[in-house]
Amino acid sequence: MTPEDILYKQFRNLPVFRSKKFIDWVHKKYGKCVHHLTGSQGRQKLMDYLVVPIDLDDHQKAEKEKEKYFINNLARSFSLLCEYLQEIGG
């Protein structure tokens, strides 16, 4: 198991955090679909705060290479969350 696989599995074990406000903000700001980096269990998305805006064409690629896509976009996801927090915080 690679370090990337281990990190991905650790993030998938975080508690479920949902935020319709954040997801709506990403949709409005970027006009794209939202891809949850940690995926889902059953029909429940795991972490709304770990998302990136994505085109529908790229979504299938992200689903095929989940761990790699997670690692490559984790910093982008954190930056997006920081941008949101700055905007709502004043």
SULLINDA-V851724 format. One line per field, one symbol per residue. ss: DSSP state (H for helix, E for strand, - for the rest). psi: psi as a letter, one per 30 degrees, with the letter a starting at -180 (. if undefined). Layout:
ss = ???
psi = ???
This chain:
ss = --HHHHHHHHHH----E--HHHHHHHHHHH--EEEE---EE--EE-E---EEEE-HHHHHHHHH-HHHHHHHHHHHHHHHHHHHHHHHH-
psi = kleeeeeeeeefgllkjkjeeeeeeeeeefhllkkjegbljbgjkejffilkkkleefeeeeeeieeeeeefgeeeeeeeeeeeeeeff.
